[in-house]
């Protein structure tokens, strides 16, 4: 395989990364602000929203493998994954805007509207984001290059996250002029238009280089062979499940924690913008990978992240803003270490499945892994809402009960610690880094033999 096939030009790397910026402009609106929008703007009950999040994500997760199979069976002049960036950019953006409308349909009608719009958006998101991840093994076969590409991707992903997390409420206030319903609508409209353009840019500037040995459409019954005995893939599936459970719980609680627990809503944008610091550790992650491997790099990042959350707990309990911010800074740096590596590790499990079974089912493997992500988000969103409801949270109330404040604190700081501990345990069983050089050499020999 020549150098050009192994290494991507910077224009392509950046275009690929901007695709994740596009995803996060919409995805983070649902992760960080949709719970608040539904409870405090649209007027839905927190418990009802919790059930909605779970049901919609389960439906979305069920649809995920079908999308993966569609990718594996897609044959076009643009490749297997790229066409979806073109086909779904407009539907995805339009659905996002519809989700933040506030029609006056009555309590039952509003809940039905939320179910429909949120569920459809989830399916649209799977349809355009799954190819964004699944395309990675086709961009290059070089493991180090994949790490670099994912680092670039996650840097731009964080930029999207920060734009949404730090910019949403100022934009809502500016566009709404005191009317949050109007403010959210105009804000999501702006983000959706930008996302649409970035997806089209990614479609135009990326290329699928690495082809399967047999490029015929892959039947589902054949694709599942790549799952059998693929322990690294199973570990990554569970890793995504628990990571997104805690990410969903914490992310949607940020606005509640700063508003009601710290009583400093002005911290929302500051705290969320601190995620930019993740870029620092992301940039250094590829260097650490060369020395100690992907698994060990993420393990170190998780330990650092736990230490940061412990500091933040002390800061929150003492209502000390400097200590809280210091803890969140440390945890963010720790999380940034692994953020760019998880998708690269999933790409490695695609190679592992092909090495063991002779079947390269990147769409199916990524969809099954993404199934864990979606279920994790659904469970996390539901748990977060139920914990708030059980704690007695009252929307728009200036004074929350001690139990409600305890629920908010648990969601925001304790849940991420639990998630990181589970991730560490799972990673201890991940062994792919050790056998990867031999695996990649043998796969390269098979591909060269097939060409001859």
Secondary structure, DSSP 8 states (H G I E B T S, - for coil): --HHHH---HHHHHHHHHHHHHHHHHHHIIIIIHHHIIIIIS---HHHHHHHHHHHHHHHHHHHHHHHHHHHH---TT-SSHHHHHHHHHHHHHHHHHHT-----HHHHHHHHHHHHHHHHHHHHHHHHHHHHHTHHHH-S-HHHHHHHHHHHHHHHHHHHHHHHHHHHHHHHHHHTT-HHHHHHHHHHHHHHHHHHHHHHHHHH-------SS-S---HHHHGGGTTT-HHHHHHHHHHHHHHHHHHHHHHHHHHIIIIISS-TTHHHHHHHGGGGHHHHHHHHHHHHHHHHHHHHHHHHHHHHHHHHHHHHHHHHTT-HHHHHHHHHHHHHHHHHHHTTHHHHHHHHHHHHHHHHS---HHHHHHHHHHHHHHHHHHHHHHHHHHHHHHT--TT-SS--HHHHHHHHIIIIIHHHHHHHHHHHHHTT--HHHHHHHHHHHHHHHHHHHH-
